[in-house]
Amino acid sequence: MANKNLIPLKKGESGTPKGSPVGSKNRTTIAKRWLSVEQNLKNPLTSELEDMSQEDLMTLALIKKAREGDTQAYQKLMDSAYGAPLQQIEQTNIEQPLFPDVTEDNSNQ
């Protein structure tokens, strides 16, 4: 007996014909909403009360960790502020025969 879930869909057929409910939000939209919520909390660097978003608080907390010697926090801050460095890959091509077992063309013999 074949498992119904393993049968491929026909051309033009959808696995979720009704799709997502109208007005449903994706994770990015929800995260941005909650990161922008402001609270009056203590700034971890200045110890003063300020209205700050959750994003501000997390960035300040990361700065505090970096100042305390956390190198991963420092690297994340640098990558966020200035962009991550490009990774360069050095590639050398060594020409090799496609068929090493085949010798030179002997058609003249």
All heavy atoms as an XYZ file, in Angstrom:
847
protein
N       0.844     -1.177      0.000
C       0.000      0.000      0.000
C       0.889      1.240      0.000
O       1.732      1.407      0.862
C      -0.901     -0.027      1.234
C      -1.800      1.162      1.364
S      -2.875      0.890      2.755
C      -4.052      2.114      2.438
N       0.700      2.097     -0.962
C       1.518      3.303     -1.089
C       1.081      4.356     -0.089
O      -0.106      4.520      0.181
C       1.427      3.844     -2.508
N       2.069      5.062      0.452
C       1.785      6.154      1.375
C       1.325      7.355      0.557
O       2.001      7.790     -0.363
C       3.050      6.475      2.172
C       2.818      7.508      3.251
O       1.812      8.229      3.233
N       3.732      7.570      4.180
N       0.153      7.912      0.893
C      -0.416      9.031      0.144
C       0.532     10.237      0.137
O       0.583     11.002     -0.826
C      -1.762      9.429      0.737
C      -2.430     10.539     -0.015
C      -3.745     10.918      0.620
C      -4.297     12.138     -0.112
N      -5.406     12.726      0.556
N       1.313     10.419      1.207
C       2.220     11.561      1.304
C       3.404     11.455      0.351
O       4.079     12.435      0.107
C       2.735     11.716      2.734
C       1.639     12.113      3.686
O       0.672     12.749      3.287
N       1.770     11.722      4.939
N       3.668     10.267     -0.177
C       4.814     10.081     -1.052
C       4.460     10.188     -2.529
O       5.323     10.085     -3.382
C       5.480      8.733     -0.771
C       6.043      8.558      0.643
C       6.626      7.173      0.814
C       7.090      9.607      0.927
N       3.181     10.385     -2.842
C       2.757     10.514     -4.231
C       3.025     11.947     -4.682
O       2.578     12.895     -4.046
C       1.253     10.162     -4.374
C       1.032      8.709     -3.948
C       0.782     10.391     -5.797
C      -0.422      8.308     -3.874
N       3.761     12.130     -5.796
C       4.051     13.493     -6.249
C       2.789     14.208     -6.715
O       1.839     13.587     -7.192
C       5.032     13.287     -7.402
C       4.868     11.880     -7.829
C       4.346     11.113     -6.653
N       2.782     15.520     -6.572
C       1.639     16.316     -6.996
C       1.597     16.403     -8.510
O       2.627     16.396     -9.178
C       1.735     17.724     -6.411
C       1.712     17.824     -4.891
C       1.969     19.255     -4.448
C       0.398     17.340     -4.339
N       0.388     16.499     -9.056
C       0.224     16.657    -10.499
C       0.539     18.105    -10.868
O       0.472     19.000    -10.036
C      -1.197     16.305    -10.898
C      -1.539     14.855    -10.648
C      -2.982     14.576    -10.953
C      -3.323     13.147    -10.548
N      -4.745     12.939    -10.393
N       0.842     18.335    -12.134
C       1.160     19.673    -12.608
C      -0.042     20.593    -12.362
O      -1.174     20.262    -12.697
C       1.504     19.633    -14.092
C       1.990     20.949    -14.620
C       2.473     20.844    -16.036
C       3.006     22.180    -16.495
N       3.565     22.108    -17.825
N       0.247     21.751    -11.711
C      -0.803     22.715    -11.420
C      -1.546     22.452    -10.122
O      -2.409     23.227     -9.724
N      -1.213     21.365     -9.421
C      -1.879     21.016     -8.169
C      -1.050     21.527     -6.996
O       0.172     21.488     -7.019
C      -2.018     19.491     -8.088
C      -2.786     18.989     -6.902
C      -2.887     17.469     -6.897
O      -2.070     16.802     -7.546
O      -3.784     16.956     -6.225
N      -1.725     22.014     -5.960
C      -1.038     22.549     -4.790
C      -1.194     21.602     -3.606
O      -2.246     20.982     -3.435
C      -1.610     23.926     -4.434
O      -1.106     24.360     -3.200
N      -0.160     21.527     -2.776
C      -0.236     20.714     -1.564
C      -1.101     21.361     -0.498
O      -1.647     20.698      0.383
N      -1.243     22.674     -0.566
C      -2.121     23.411      0.356
C      -3.024     24.315     -0.478
O      -2.754     25.501     -0.651
C      -1.302     24.262      1.345
O      -0.426     25.092      0.598
C      -0.512     23.416      2.317
N      -4.106     23.756     -1.009
C      -4.939     24.524     -1.923
C      -5.559     25.773     -1.309
O      -5.759     26.767     -1.990
C      -6.015     23.537     -2.358
C      -5.950     22.414     -1.413
C      -4.582     22.418     -0.798
N      -5.846     25.752     -0.024
C      -6.439     26.932      0.615
C      -5.372     27.962      0.974
O      -5.669     29.122      1.176
C      -7.204     26.536      1.869
C      -8.451     25.714      1.574
C      -9.203     25.393      2.835
C     -10.426     24.565      2.521
N     -11.166     24.226      3.727
N      -4.116     27.543      1.077
C      -3.025     28.456      1.408
C      -3.089     28.936      2.843
O      -3.812     28.404      3.674
N      -2.322     29.986      3.148
C      -2.322     30.565      4.495
C      -3.590     31.380      4.690
O      -4.109     31.958      3.737
C      -1.118     31.485      4.683
O       0.066     30.755      4.527
N      -4.074     31.456      5.920
C      -5.263     32.272      6.162
C      -4.998     33.740      5.828
O      -3.885     34.234      5.988
C      -5.516     32.107      7.665
C      -4.748     30.909      8.073
C      -3.620     30.768      7.109
N      -6.023     34.436      5.368
C      -5.903     35.844      5.017
C      -5.511     36.633      6.264
O      -6.079     36.444      7.344
C      -7.236     36.379      4.444
C      -7.170     37.874      4.210
C      -7.581     35.653      3.163
N      -4.517     37.495      6.121
C      -4.082     38.332      7.230
C      -3.064     37.691      8.156
O      -2.623     38.317      9.116
N      -2.675     36.444      7.889
C      -1.684     35.810      8.759
C      -0.330     36.472      8.532
O       0.003     36.880      7.432
C      -1.606     34.305      8.494
O      -1.161     34.058      7.187
N       0.441     36.572      9.603
C       1.729     37.256      9.541
C       2.846     36.224      9.556
O       2.755     35.204     10.215
C       1.876     38.206     10.727
C       0.872     39.341     10.705
C       0.991     40.209     11.948
C       0.089     41.396     11.878
N      -1.313     41.101     12.091
N       3.927     36.544      8.848
C       5.071     35.646      8.871
C       5.980     35.999     10.049
O       5.784     37.002     10.731
C       5.830     35.668      7.528
C       6.437     37.008      7.222
O       6.685     37.824      8.109
N       6.687     37.264      5.953
N       6.971     35.177     10.284
C       7.843     35.342     11.438
C       8.608     36.664     11.410
O       8.823     37.296     12.440
C       8.834     34.178     11.508
C       9.693     34.226     12.759
C      10.562     33.031     12.862
N       9.690     31.875     12.976
C      10.087     30.680     13.356
N      11.330     30.470     13.648
N       9.250     29.680     13.445
N       9.019     37.115     10.231
C       9.752     38.376     10.119
C       8.907     39.544     10.594
O       9.382     40.407     11.351
C      10.180     38.606      8.655
O      10.988     37.509      8.243
C      10.945     39.900      8.495
N       7.662     39.590     10.176
C       6.756     40.669     10.575
C       6.552     40.676     12.086
O       6.598     41.736     12.726
C       5.393     40.507      9.862
O       5.614     40.454      8.456
C       4.448     41.635     10.208
N       6.366     39.514     12.661
C       6.147     39.402     14.102
C       7.402     39.815     14.864
O       7.338     40.564     15.845
C       5.711     37.966     14.474
C       4.338     37.673     13.856
C       5.686     37.772     15.983
C       3.936     36.221     13.902
N       8.580     39.355     14.417
C       9.835     39.706     15.095
C      10.071     41.210     15.051
O      10.440     41.820     16.067
C      11.006     38.965     14.454
N       9.855     41.839     13.889
C      10.056     43.280     13.782
C       9.110     44.037     14.699
O       9.492     45.040     15.296
C       9.867     43.734     12.334
C      11.025     43.367     11.440
C      10.795     43.851     10.024
C      11.959     43.483      9.134
N      11.757     43.946      7.762
N       7.887     43.551     14.823
C       6.919     44.210     15.711
C       7.410     44.194     17.159
O       7.407     45.212     17.845
C       5.567     43.511     15.607
C       4.552     44.052     16.562
C       3.233     43.326     16.428
N       2.448     43.612     17.616
C       1.741     42.718     18.260
N       1.694     41.477     17.824
N       1.068     43.043     19.331
N       7.850     43.029     17.626
C       8.265     42.922     19.026
C       9.613     43.588     19.284
O       9.872     44.077     20.380
C       8.267     41.468     19.476
C       6.864     40.970     19.638
C       6.220     40.068     18.844
C       5.909     41.382     20.620
N       4.938     39.893     19.269
C       4.718     40.686     20.370
C       5.944     42.278     21.679
C       3.575     40.849     21.139
C       4.802     42.439     22.455
C       3.633     41.734     22.182
N      10.476     43.629     18.306
C      11.762     44.307     18.488
C      11.601     45.824     18.576
O      12.447     46.507     19.145
C      12.725     43.956     17.347
C      13.329     42.560     17.407
C      14.082     42.261     16.125
C      14.231     42.404     18.615
N      10.507     46.345     18.027
C      10.303     47.796     18.052
C       9.541     48.264     19.295
O       9.400     49.459     19.508
C       9.572     48.244     16.792
O       8.256     47.716     16.776
N       9.043     47.342     20.126
C       8.315     47.717     21.343
C       9.257     48.470     22.271
O      10.385     48.031     22.524
C       7.752     46.464     22.055
C       7.212     46.804     23.430
C       6.682     45.820     21.204
N       8.814     49.619     22.751
C       9.669     50.447     23.615
C       9.299     50.265     25.080
O       8.143     50.068     25.421
C       9.558     51.921     23.216
C      10.133     52.157     21.845
C      10.758     53.520     21.689
O      10.731     54.318     22.637
O      11.288     53.765     20.600
N      10.312     50.327     25.918
C      10.148     50.240     27.365
C      11.058     51.262     28.010
O      12.101     51.617     27.462
C      10.529     48.849     27.881
C       9.530     47.782     27.588
C       9.979     46.461     28.190
O      11.035     45.958     27.824
N       9.189     45.927     29.090
N      10.670     51.701     29.187
C      11.510     52.599     29.963
C      12.348     51.727     30.892
O      11.869     51.275     31.925
C      10.657     53.594     30.746
C      11.478     54.702     31.346
O      12.691     54.608     31.435
N      10.812     55.761     31.761
N      13.560     51.455     30.492
C      14.439     50.560     31.243
C      15.812     51.192     31.424
O      16.142     52.197     30.805
C      14.592     49.227     30.505
C      13.331     48.391     30.380
C      13.577     47.225     29.448
C      12.876     47.891     31.740
N      16.603     50.537     32.265
C      17.942     51.031     32.558
C      18.898     50.678     31.427
O      19.011     49.523     31.028
C      18.446     50.430     33.875
C      19.804     50.957     34.306
C      20.176     50.567     35.713
C      20.477     49.110     35.829
N      21.094     48.752     37.109
N      19.579     51.690     30.915
C      20.595     51.500     29.901
C      21.759     50.748     30.539
O      22.322     51.206     31.535
C      21.046     52.868     29.365
C      22.079     52.773     28.283
O      22.943     51.910     28.307
N      21.991     53.686     27.336
N      22.154     49.576     29.999
C      23.226     48.797     30.630
C      24.593     49.478     30.589
O      25.487     49.094     31.340
C      23.247     47.487     29.842
C      22.466     47.721     28.623
C      21.586     48.895     28.848
N      24.759     50.492     29.764
C      26.045     51.188     29.690
C      26.083     52.414     30.603
O      27.083     52.666     31.268
C      26.349     51.612     28.254
C      26.513     50.479     27.241
C      26.755     51.044     25.855
C      27.622     49.544     27.639
N      24.984     53.173     30.629
C      24.974     54.413     31.410
C      24.263     54.279     32.745
O      24.366     55.156     33.592
C      24.294     55.539     30.616
O      22.919     55.177     30.397
C      24.992     55.787     29.304
N      23.518     53.199     32.929
C      22.712     52.933     34.133
C      21.623     53.993     34.350
O      21.143     54.154     35.458
C      23.596     52.828     35.382
O      24.482     51.747     35.246
N      21.228     54.701     33.307
C      20.149     55.681     33.399
C      18.893     55.108     32.759
O      18.956     54.302     31.835
C      20.546     56.974     32.682
C      21.711     57.693     33.329
C      22.092     58.959     32.563
O      21.318     59.380     31.681
O      23.160     59.500     32.864
N      17.699     55.526     33.266
C      16.441     55.095     32.680
C      16.222     55.817     31.355
O      16.391     57.023     31.258
C      15.283     55.382     33.627
C      15.189     54.483     34.863
C      14.061     54.940     35.763
C      14.983     53.041     34.458
N      15.858     55.036     30.343
C      15.624     55.587     29.011
C      14.515     54.803     28.340
O      14.293     53.641     28.644
C      16.880     55.451     28.139
C      18.079     56.224     28.574
C      19.260     56.022     27.621
O      19.027     55.831     26.416
O      20.394     56.046     28.105
N      13.808     55.447     27.398
C      12.872     54.736     26.537
C      13.674     54.108     25.418
O      14.289     54.806     24.616
C      11.826     55.691     25.956
C      10.771     56.086     26.970
O      10.529     55.295     27.898
O      10.187     57.171     26.816
N      13.689     52.786     25.373
C      14.475     52.063     24.372
C      13.672     50.903     23.809
O      12.878     50.295     24.524
C      15.760     51.524     24.992
C      16.733     52.584     25.443
S      18.219     51.867     26.137
C      17.629     51.390     27.742
N      13.918     50.608     22.534
C      13.294     49.432     21.926
C      14.042     48.184     22.393
O      15.162     48.261     22.911
C      13.341     49.536     20.399
O      14.668     49.402     19.939
N      13.429     47.039     22.170
C      14.070     45.771     22.527
C      15.355     45.601     21.718
O      16.362     45.101     22.219
C      13.120     44.601     22.254
C      11.819     44.681     23.017
C      12.029     44.746     24.507
O      12.707     43.901     25.085
N      11.446     45.742     25.135
N      15.323     46.058     20.489
C      16.506     45.984     19.632
C      17.646     46.822     20.210
O      18.802     46.387     20.237
C      16.125     46.482     18.237
C      17.111     46.156     17.171
C      16.575     46.487     15.789
O      15.542     47.154     15.653
O      17.235     46.065     14.835
N      17.314     48.023     20.713
C      18.330     48.873     21.357
C      18.920     48.175     22.577
O      20.145     48.165     22.769
C      17.720     50.204     21.812
C      17.313     51.097     20.655
O      17.889     50.955     19.565
O      16.420     51.940     20.859
N      18.049     47.599     23.392
C      18.510     46.931     24.616
C      19.444     45.763     24.303
O      20.477     45.582     24.961
C      17.318     46.446     25.442
C      16.498     47.535     26.108
C      15.194     46.969     26.625
C      17.302     48.156     27.237
N      19.076     44.982     23.302
C      19.910     43.831     22.955
C      21.257     44.273     22.388
O      22.288     43.672     22.691
C      19.183     42.931     21.964
C      18.062     42.136     22.619
S      17.344     40.959     21.500
C      15.961     41.905     20.924
N      21.248     45.331     21.589
C      22.508     45.839     21.038
C      23.394     46.378     22.154
O      24.603     46.110     22.189
C      22.237     46.935     19.994
O      21.399     46.385     18.969
C      23.524     47.448     19.380
N      22.804     47.117     23.093
C      23.587     47.641     24.225
C      24.131     46.519     25.099
O      25.267     46.587     25.576
C      22.727     48.603     25.055
C      22.432     49.942     24.384
C      21.391     50.708     25.185
C      23.693     50.750     24.206
N      23.334     45.469     25.286
C      23.800     44.323     26.070
C      24.980     43.645     25.365
O      25.942     43.214     26.012
C      22.659     43.337     26.289
N      24.916     43.570     24.038
C      26.013     42.981     23.275
C      27.267     43.839     23.368
O      28.380     43.319     23.508
C      25.570     42.821     21.815
C      26.354     41.873     20.934
C      26.389     40.471     21.514
C      25.760     41.846     19.542
N      27.086     45.152     23.330
C      28.228     46.065     23.495
C      28.862     45.876     24.874
O      30.086     45.818     25.007
C      27.788     47.531     23.286
C      27.450     47.764     21.817
C      28.864     48.499     23.749
C      26.779     49.089     21.544
N      28.018     45.745     25.882
C      28.531     45.551     27.246
C      29.352     44.259     27.323
O      30.438     44.249     27.899
C      27.377     45.517     28.241
C      27.828     45.381     29.674
C      26.674     45.387     30.637
C      27.207     45.269     32.055
N      26.166     45.050     33.028
N      28.841     43.165     26.723
C      29.579     41.900     26.734
C      30.915     42.040     26.007
O      31.935     41.522     26.458
C      28.738     40.799     26.083
C      27.593     40.306     26.943
C      26.830     39.213     26.256
C      27.622     37.936     26.330
N      26.878     36.754     25.877
N      30.896     42.761     24.870
C      32.136     42.948     24.112
C      33.153     43.734     24.935
O      34.343     43.424     24.927
C      31.837     43.664     22.798
N      32.686     44.746     25.665
C      33.591     45.551     26.492
C      34.164     44.752     27.659
O      35.234     45.077     28.171
C      32.855     46.783     27.012
C      32.557     47.776     25.888
C      31.766     48.940     26.353
N      32.548     49.709     27.323
C      32.108     50.817     27.909
N      30.919     51.279     27.638
N      32.868     51.450     28.758
N      33.446     43.692     28.049
C      33.925     42.832     29.140
C      34.853     41.731     28.625
O      35.306     40.895     29.394
C      32.731     42.218     29.874
C      31.914     43.240     30.648
C      30.601     42.693     31.174
O      30.216     41.551     30.810
O      29.943     43.416     31.938
N      35.125     41.727     27.315
C      36.101     40.785     26.775
C      35.522     39.636     25.973
O      36.265     38.746     25.556
N      34.228     39.620     25.724
C      33.624     38.542     24.945
C      33.933     38.787     23.463
O      33.369     39.672     22.829
C      32.112     38.515     25.183
C      31.419     37.331     24.512
O      31.890     36.877     23.458
O      30.387     36.874     25.049
N      34.851     37.995     22.916
C      35.296     38.221     21.545
C      34.217     37.891     20.517
O      34.178     38.505     19.457
C      36.568     37.415     21.229
O      36.309     36.033     21.491
C      37.730     37.885     22.080
N      33.340     36.929     20.827
C      32.253     36.620     19.894
C      31.279     37.788     19.813
O      30.788     38.114     18.728
C      31.524     35.348     20.308
C      32.319     34.093     20.027
C      31.546     32.842     20.364
O      30.643     32.854     21.189
N      31.894     31.738     19.712
N      30.993     38.423     20.943
C      30.113     39.594     20.946
C      30.754     40.714     20.139
O      30.083     41.392     19.350
C      29.839     40.045     22.381
N      32.044     40.909     20.305
C      32.774     41.932     19.543
C      32.669     41.656     18.044
O      32.385     42.551     17.254
C      34.241     41.963     19.985
C      35.103     42.842     19.106
C      35.080     44.227     19.261
C      35.915     42.293     18.135
C      35.866     45.044     18.445
C      36.692     43.096     17.326
C      36.673     44.467     17.481
O      37.430     45.263     16.672
N      32.900     40.404     17.654
C      32.852     40.042     16.233
C      31.466     40.271     15.655
O      31.326     40.795     14.553
C      33.274     38.580     16.048
C      33.427     38.182     14.590
C      34.515     38.959     13.893
O      35.620     39.041     14.365
N      34.189     39.549     12.751
N      30.423     39.903     16.391
C      29.051     40.110     15.922
C      28.754     41.598     15.749
O      28.099     41.997     14.785
C      28.036     39.476     16.879
C      28.086     37.981     16.927
C      27.655     37.395     15.612
C      27.678     35.881     15.668
N      27.485     35.268     14.372
N      29.208     42.412     16.671
C      29.007     43.859     16.564
C      29.720     44.423     15.352
O      29.166     45.238     14.605
C      29.498     44.568     17.829
C      28.583     44.483     19.026
C      29.306     44.935     20.271
C      27.331     45.316     18.795
N      30.956     44.002     15.140
C      31.718     44.496     14.002
C      31.068     44.076     12.678
O      30.967     44.877     11.746
C      33.160     43.969     14.057
C      33.960     44.567     15.170
S      34.127     46.217     14.759
C      34.314     47.207     15.975
N      30.614     42.824     12.620
C      29.951     42.347     11.409
C      28.657     43.118     11.161
O      28.328     43.434     10.015
C      29.646     40.850     11.510
C      30.901     39.992     11.463
O      31.992     40.523     11.167
O      30.778     38.777     11.740
N      27.921     43.428     12.220
C      26.670     44.179     12.081
C      26.942     45.613     11.640
O      26.233     46.158     10.799
C      25.900     44.204     13.401
O      25.462     42.922     13.742
N      27.947     46.226     12.207
C      28.224     47.633     11.922
C      28.909     47.832     10.578
O      28.586     48.767      9.840
C      29.088     48.220     13.039
N      29.854     46.967     10.242
C      30.684     47.193      9.059
C      30.570     46.102      8.004
O      31.230     46.176      6.977
C      32.157     47.337      9.477
C      32.349     48.443     10.476
C      32.624     48.166     11.808
C      32.213     49.773     10.093
C      32.782     49.190     12.736
C      32.361     50.797     11.014
C      32.642     50.497     12.326
O      32.788     51.504     13.236
N      29.785     45.083      8.271
C      29.631     43.972      7.331
C      30.670     42.903      7.581
O      31.798     43.199      7.959
N      30.260     41.670      7.382
C      31.178     40.546      7.565
C      32.204     40.546      6.439
O      31.892     40.883      5.303
C      30.406     39.233      7.575
N      33.451     40.197      6.749
C      34.468     40.160      5.690
C      34.142     39.077      4.665
O      33.577     38.041      5.009
C      35.759     39.838      6.444
C      35.336     39.258      7.735
C      33.983     39.806      8.040
N      34.482     39.347      3.416
C      34.258     38.364      2.366
C      35.236     37.213      2.535
O      36.396     37.423      2.870
C      34.469     38.988      0.989
C      33.499     40.082      0.594
C      33.908     40.675     -0.748
C      32.091     39.545      0.513
N      34.746     36.011      2.319
C      35.629     34.855      2.374
C      36.188     34.633      0.974
O      35.445     34.549      0.010
C      34.877     33.618      2.831
C      34.449     33.675      4.267
C      33.788     32.375      4.703
O      33.487     31.516      3.891
N      33.568     32.249      5.988
N      37.491     34.564      0.881
C      38.121     34.326     -0.405
C      38.640     32.899     -0.441
O      39.241     32.424      0.516
C      39.251     35.316     -0.633
C      38.754     36.737     -0.750
C      39.870     37.694     -1.106
O      41.027     37.323     -1.141
N      39.511     38.932     -1.363
N      38.381     32.273     -1.551
C      38.810     30.889     -1.730
C      39.837     30.869     -2.846
O      39.585     31.342     -3.948
C      37.620     29.978     -2.083
C      36.591     30.013     -0.957
C      38.091     28.567     -2.366
C      35.298     29.308     -1.286
N      41.005     30.337     -2.541
C      42.046     30.228     -3.556
C      41.894     28.884     -4.247
O      41.824     27.838     -3.600
C      43.430     30.322     -2.916
C      44.542     30.386     -3.929
C      45.885     30.591     -3.269
O      45.960     31.364     -2.300
O      46.848     29.965     -3.729
N      41.797     28.941     -5.558
C      41.589     27.722     -6.317
C      42.662     27.602     -7.376
O      42.940     28.550     -8.108
C      40.213     27.755     -6.976
C      39.898     26.529     -7.772
C      38.507     26.600     -8.365
O      37.742     27.497     -8.072
N      38.187     25.656     -9.214
N      43.284     26.445     -7.433
C      44.267     26.200     -8.473
C      43.773     25.039     -9.317
O      43.296     24.035     -8.790
C      45.647     25.863     -7.884
O      45.498     24.742     -7.013
C      46.225     27.023     -7.110
N      43.845     25.190    -10.603
C      43.408     24.137    -11.514
C      44.616     23.372    -12.016
O      45.546     23.954    -12.567
C      42.653     24.732    -12.711
C      41.324     25.309    -12.302
O      40.737     24.876    -11.328
N      40.849     26.288    -13.040
N      44.599     22.098    -11.839
C      45.641     21.220    -12.349
C      45.000     20.413    -13.460
O      44.028     19.693    -13.235
C      46.192     20.292    -11.243
C      46.784     21.135    -10.118
C      47.209     19.329    -11.828
C      47.174     20.334     -8.900
N      45.527     20.567    -14.659
C      44.936     19.875    -15.793
C      45.305     18.406    -15.736
O      46.474     18.030    -15.660
C      45.441     20.505    -17.093
C      44.518     20.229    -18.245
C      44.850     21.076    -19.437
O      45.006     22.296    -19.279
O      44.973     20.491    -20.518
N      44.277     17.579    -15.747
C      44.472     16.135    -15.710
C      43.659     15.528    -16.840
O      42.616     16.071    -17.231
C      44.014     15.561    -14.369
C      44.817     16.056    -13.198
C      44.307     15.483    -11.877
O      43.310     14.798    -11.827
N      45.027     15.772    -10.818
N      44.094     14.397    -17.357
C      43.332     13.763    -18.432
C      41.974     13.276    -17.929
O      41.826     12.886    -16.766
C      44.216     12.597    -18.864
C      45.146     12.371    -17.747
C      45.283     13.669    -17.020
N      40.974     13.341    -18.817
C      39.647     12.861    -18.436
C      39.623     11.360    -18.218
O      38.947     10.855    -17.337
C      38.618     13.253    -19.507
C      38.330     14.738    -19.649
C      37.409     14.991    -20.818
C      37.718     15.274    -18.365
N      40.366     10.645    -19.074
C      40.406      9.193    -18.980
C      41.857      8.763    -18.821
O      42.556      8.502    -19.804
C      39.803      8.560    -20.246
C      38.399      9.029    -20.505
C      38.136      9.983    -21.474
C      37.339      8.524    -19.774
C      36.865     10.410    -21.725
C      36.054      8.956    -20.006
C      35.797      9.916    -20.981
N      42.344      8.676    -17.591
C      43.770      8.395    -17.387
C      44.209      7.026    -17.873
O      45.375      6.822    -18.192
C      43.950      8.514    -15.873
C      42.585      8.482    -15.288
C      41.634      8.869    -16.351
N      43.290      6.081    -18.007
C      43.671      4.722    -18.432
C      43.826      4.622    -19.941
O      44.401      3.664    -20.457
C      42.634      3.706    -17.961
C      42.560      3.648    -16.444
O      43.514      4.070    -15.785
O      41.530      3.161    -15.929
N      43.334      5.595    -20.696
C      43.398      5.555    -22.154
C      44.700      6.232    -22.591
O      44.999      7.342    -22.181
C      42.178      6.275    -22.758
C      42.276      6.293    -24.283
C      40.891      5.614    -22.307
N      45.446      5.556    -23.448
C      46.700      6.120    -23.941
C      46.440      6.971    -25.173
O      45.293      7.097    -25.615
C      47.708      5.012    -24.274
O      47.110      4.179    -25.263
C      48.064      4.199    -23.054
N      47.479      7.540    -25.760
C      47.387      8.381    -26.946
C      46.620      7.660    -28.050
O      46.573      6.445    -28.116
C      48.794      8.728    -27.446
C      49.575      9.613    -26.510
C      49.036     11.047    -26.481
O      48.626     11.545    -27.524
O      49.038     11.636    -25.385
N      46.048      8.435    -28.950
C      45.282      7.909    -30.069
C      46.212      7.081    -30.984
O      47.205      7.594    -31.489
C      44.663      9.066    -30.859
C      43.771      8.580    -31.977
O      43.328      7.413    -31.915
O      43.523      9.372    -32.897
N      45.879      5.837    -31.184
C      46.698      4.924    -32.003
C      46.003      4.617    -33.320
O      46.135      3.539    -33.864
C      46.974      3.622    -31.244
C      47.826      3.867    -30.018
O      48.645      4.792    -30.004
N      47.637      3.060    -29.000
N      45.269      5.563    -33.889
C      44.503      5.305    -35.113
C      45.391      5.196    -36.349
O      44.978      4.673    -37.357
C      43.447      6.383    -35.343
O      44.081      7.646    -35.450
N      46.643      5.685    -36.319
C      47.536      5.633    -37.462
C      48.204      4.265    -37.643
O      48.881      4.045    -38.600
C      48.630      6.711    -37.352
C      48.032      8.092    -37.469
O      46.929      8.245    -37.968
N      48.774      9.092    -37.009
N      48.046      3.386    -36.742
C      48.734      2.089    -36.829
C      47.919      1.062    -37.538
O      46.802      0.973    -37.652
C      49.096      1.562    -35.444
C      50.135      2.412    -34.800
C      50.469      1.909    -33.401
O      49.720      1.157    -32.813
N      51.594      2.345    -32.885
